[in-house]
Amino acid sequence: MPEINDNEVGATLINVFKIDPDNQQPIIDEIQENVESMGDLPGFVSFSLHRSLGGERIVNYVLFESQEAFGAIRDSCDWEEQMSDVMATAEPDRRFYEVVLTHESSK
């Protein structure tokens, strides 16, 4: 399971997809198909996918060693082309974030 902390990963990409609830599972299936090829790419750390319970959002949380690593991955593979069906049916909001705080249960 990916671990979120404030000192290990250089770049955190969070992408919120606004979608039609009827398309949630097909979009998840397509993202899952496409992301499996990322595992061996240099600079890739982890990928987590979340779905809203109401069906209107999908959020992915991707960790890279750096923003440059993300750029190299984006430029070296046909990720945008592979995701064209998703992009046609979803409104993505992709941004890089910096972890400023993590807190765990003391249990």
C-alpha positions as CSV (number, residue, x, y, z in Angstrom):
1,M,0.0,0.0,0.0
2,P,1.4,3.4,-0.9
3,E,2.6,5.5,2.0
4,I,2.0,9.2,2.1
5,N,4.7,11.2,3.9
6,D,6.2,14.7,3.7
7,N,9.8,13.8,2.9
8,E,10.1,10.9,0.5
9,V,8.4,11.7,-2.8
10,G,9.2,14.6,-5.0
11,A,5.9,15.1,-6.8
12,T,2.3,14.3,-6.0
13,L,-0.2,14.6,-8.8
14,I,-3.8,14.6,-7.9
15,N,-6.3,14.4,-10.7
16,V,-10.0,14.9,-10.0
17,F,-12.3,13.7,-12.8
18,K,-15.8,15.1,-12.9
19,I,-18.0,12.5,-14.6
20,D,-21.4,11.2,-15.3
21,P,-22.2,8.6,-12.6
22,D,-23.2,6.1,-15.4
23,N,-19.7,6.3,-16.7
24,Q,-17.9,5.8,-13.4
25,Q,-17.1,2.1,-13.6
26,P,-16.2,2.1,-17.4
27,I,-13.8,5.0,-16.8
28,I,-12.2,3.2,-13.8
29,D,-11.8,0.0,-15.9
30,E,-10.0,2.1,-18.6
31,I,-7.8,3.9,-16.2
32,Q,-6.9,0.5,-14.6
33,E,-5.9,-1.0,-18.0
34,N,-3.7,2.0,-18.8
35,V,-2.0,2.4,-15.5
36,E,-0.7,-1.1,-15.3
37,S,2.0,-0.3,-17.8
38,M,3.4,2.5,-15.6
39,G,4.8,0.2,-12.9
40,D,8.2,-0.2,-14.5
41,L,8.7,3.4,-15.7
42,P,11.7,5.2,-14.2
43,G,10.5,7.9,-11.7
44,F,7.1,6.4,-11.1
45,V,6.4,5.6,-7.4
46,S,2.7,4.6,-7.0
47,F,-0.8,5.2,-8.2
48,S,-4.0,5.2,-6.1
49,L,-7.5,5.5,-7.5
50,H,-10.6,6.6,-5.6
51,R,-14.2,6.8,-6.6
52,S,-16.9,8.9,-5.0
53,L,-19.8,7.0,-3.4
54,G,-22.3,9.2,-5.4
55,G,-20.6,8.2,-8.7
56,E,-19.8,11.8,-9.9
57,R,-16.1,11.9,-9.3
58,I,-13.0,9.8,-9.6
59,V,-9.7,10.9,-8.0
60,N,-6.3,9.5,-8.7
61,Y,-3.3,10.2,-6.5
62,V,0.0,9.6,-8.3
63,L,3.4,9.8,-6.7
64,F,6.5,10.5,-8.8
65,E,10.2,11.0,-7.8
66,S,10.0,14.5,-9.3
67,Q,7.9,16.7,-11.7
68,E,10.6,16.1,-14.2
69,A,10.1,12.3,-13.9
70,F,6.4,12.9,-14.6
71,G,7.3,15.0,-17.6
72,A,9.6,12.3,-18.9
73,I,6.9,9.6,-18.5
74,R,4.3,11.8,-20.1
75,D,6.6,12.5,-23.1
76,S,7.9,8.9,-23.5
77,C,4.6,7.1,-23.7
78,D,1.3,7.6,-25.3
79,W,-0.5,8.1,-22.0
80,E,-2.7,11.0,-23.4
81,E,-3.6,8.9,-26.4
82,Q,-4.4,5.9,-24.3
83,M,-6.6,8.0,-22.0
84,S,-8.4,9.8,-24.9
85,D,-11.7,7.9,-24.2
86,V,-11.5,8.9,-20.5
87,M,-10.8,12.5,-21.5
88,A,-13.7,12.6,-23.9
89,T,-16.2,11.6,-21.1
90,A,-14.7,13.3,-18.1
91,E,-13.6,16.8,-17.0
92,P,-10.1,16.3,-15.4
93,D,-8.6,18.8,-13.0
94,R,-4.9,17.8,-12.8
95,R,-2.5,19.6,-10.3
96,F,0.7,18.9,-8.5
97,Y,0.6,19.1,-4.7
98,E,3.1,19.1,-1.9
99,V,2.5,17.1,1.3
100,V,2.6,19.4,4.2
101,L,1.2,17.2,7.0
102,T,0.4,13.5,7.6
103,H,-1.0,12.1,10.9
104,E,-1.7,8.5,11.8
105,S,-3.8,6.9,14.5
106,S,-2.0,6.1,17.7
107,K,-3.8,2.7,17.9
